[in-house]
Amino acid sequence: MAKFDGKYLTGTAGPTVYKRYRNMQLVTAKSRLSKETQTENTKRAAAQFGVSSRLAADLRKNFENIVTDFYDGTMVYRFKTLVQQSLRPALDRDSGNYQFTTNSFEKLNGFEFNINSPVMNTFFVLPVQTINGNILKISIPEMYVSEDICFPRKASSCMLNVAVGMYDLHNGYKSLCPVQSIEIGNDKSNDVIPAQELTFEIEPGCLCISMFSFQFIQKTFSGNLIMNSKQFNPAAVFRAVIADGVVDKGRTEKWQPIVFGNDGGYSKKA
């Protein structure tokens, strides 16, 4: 049954499906393909789509306090597509399990959460990420603020926030390392920011996604004003990598649960 909210119809009415997309009313024909008439390939594709959609949602939600809701209108679809492309080659069709390598999720590297204000147009240095055991280190080279940070007009400073999300895909848990921040002033008299190393304690065998976000601040007579908005919010994935080692469920089961995979879970190849 279709429902009307005063402006848009949503739901089904006879052979027609009504949807809302952004500020538009979409009308499509209802699929005539029933579960009984679906082929095995169709059912398998639908199941894989469901897995990628659920996992993409959990990956994103782990960063929602950092990205906030200032992402562009296509972000959810773009992110889900990359997750789906990452999962497809890792699926073993005979067993139904996912067999990941270290770089199975590298398609997420550089993903922009807001294509209207990409990080690559704001931040002009190249950090380096390394993992040694259970320590993930991000090295940020020396920065010349006037050359390496593009401040919007009237911005007096910015907070560079670096976050690392961890995902135990085998047992279905997620966590976020404590966010680390660097305050950068838009001050020509203090133009050089020394090189810095940020370290995060991670769990072996987990998918680790690091990201950078920038929060710009304008000083006013009434206090500091956050300048980020739906049109301007630089935030991007830096690296997505599965750390070497075997997951210790005794440590990850205290994290938040996620829904992922099938009954078989996955195994990670060396």
Sequence and secondary structure as in RCSB ss.txt:
>XXXX:A:sequence
MAKFDGKYLTGTAGPTVYKRYRNMQLVTAKSRLSKETQTENTKRAAAQFGVSSRLAADLRKNFENIVTDFYDGTM
VYRFKTLVQQSLRPALDRDSGNYQFTTNSFEKLNGFEFNINSPVMNTFFVLPVQTINGNILKISIPEMYVSEDIC
FPRKASSCMLNVAVGMYDLHNGYKSLCPVQSIEIGNDKSNDVIPAQELTFEIEPGCLCISMFSFQFIQKTFSGNL
IMNSKQFNPAAVFRAVIADGVVDKGRTEKWQPIVFGNDGGYSKKA
>XXXX:A:secstr
  EE SS EEEEETTEEEEEETTEEEEEE     GGG  HHHHHHHHHHHHHHHHHHHHHHTTHHHHTT   TTH
HHHHHHHHHHHHGGGB TTT  EEE TTTTGGGTT BS TTS GGGTB    EEEEETTEEEEEE  EEHHHHB 
  TT  EEEEEEEEEEEETTTTEEEE   EEEEEE  GGG EE  EEEEEE  TTSEEEEEEEEEEEEEETTEEE
E   SS   EEEEEEEE SS   HHHHTTSEE   S TT EEE  
